[in-house]
Amino acid sequence: MKDAQERTDKKGARNAPTRRLYALKEAAQYLGRPVWGVRELIWSGQLPVVRSGRKQYVDMRDMDSFIEKNKHYEPGVAGRIQPRHGKESEQ
């Protein structure tokens, strides 16, 4: 039986196991935020943290969950046509 972290591509070839835990600096890069922004998410309880001694790690699944929970769609923006700048109608 395959390890839970092992991935396969479309042809069925096995890939290397995927990392789940990221240091705060790596988590910040993944989330597109500064490290202090990630710390604030942790302190506010919005992002769980895994502690190992003094080190803190963030689970990739928790980061993905945070992203999905915080996705918002602006109503009516998708179908709206934006006017071109500099080419206004002279009617």
C-alpha positions in Angstrom: 0.0 0.0 0.0 1.3 3.4 -0.9 2.2 6.0 1.7 -0.5 8.7 2.2 1.9 11.4 1.0 3.1 9.7 -2.1 1.8 11.1 -5.4 1.4 9.7 -8.8 1.3 11.5 -12.2 -1.2 10.9 -15.0 0.9 7.9 -16.3 0.9 6.3 -12.9 4.6 7.0 -12.2 5.4 7.6 -8.6 6.7 11.0 -7.6 8.6 11.9 -4.5 6.5 12.4 -1.3 5.1 15.9 -1.0 6.2 17.9 2.0 3.4 18.9 4.4 5.2 21.1 6.9 6.7 24.5 6.1 8.7 26.8 8.2 7.2 30.2 8.8 9.3 31.9 6.1 8.3 29.2 3.5 4.7 29.5 4.6 4.8 33.2 4.1 6.1 32.7 0.5 3.4 30.1 -0.1 0.7 32.5 1.1 2.2 35.6 -0.5 2.4 37.4 2.9 5.2 38.7 5.1 6.4 36.4 7.9 4.8 38.7 10.5 1.5 38.4 8.6 1.7 34.6 9.0 2.5 35.0 12.7 -0.5 37.3 13.1 -2.7 34.6 11.4 -1.3 32.1 13.9 -1.8 34.3 16.9 -5.4 35.2 15.9 -6.2 31.5 15.6 -6.9 31.6 11.8 -4.0 29.3 11.0 -3.0 26.3 13.1 0.7 25.8 13.9 2.8 22.6 14.5 5.4 23.1 17.2 8.6 21.1 17.4 10.7 22.5 20.3 11.1 26.2 19.6 10.4 25.8 15.8 7.0 26.4 14.3 5.7 24.8 11.1 2.5 25.3 9.1 0.8 22.4 7.5 0.3 22.8 3.7 -3.3 21.5 4.1 -4.1 24.2 6.6 -2.7 26.8 4.3 -4.8 25.5 1.4 -7.9 25.4 3.7 -7.2 29.0 4.8 -7.0 30.1 1.2 -10.3 28.4 0.3 -12.1 29.8 3.4 -11.0 33.3 2.5 -11.8 33.2 -1.2 -14.5 35.8 -2.1 -16.0 36.6 -5.4 -17.1 40.2 -6.1 -20.7 40.3 -7.3 -21.3 41.4 -10.8 -17.6 42.0 -11.7 -17.2 39.0 -14.0 -19.7 40.0 -16.6 -19.1 43.8 -16.6 -17.3 45.3 -19.6 -14.8 47.9 -18.7 -14.5 51.1 -20.9 -11.2 51.6 -22.7 -9.3 54.6 -21.4 -8.8 57.4 -23.8 -11.5 56.2 -26.3 -14.7 57.7 -24.9 -17.7 58.1 -27.1 -18.3 61.6 -28.5 -22.1 61.3 -28.6 
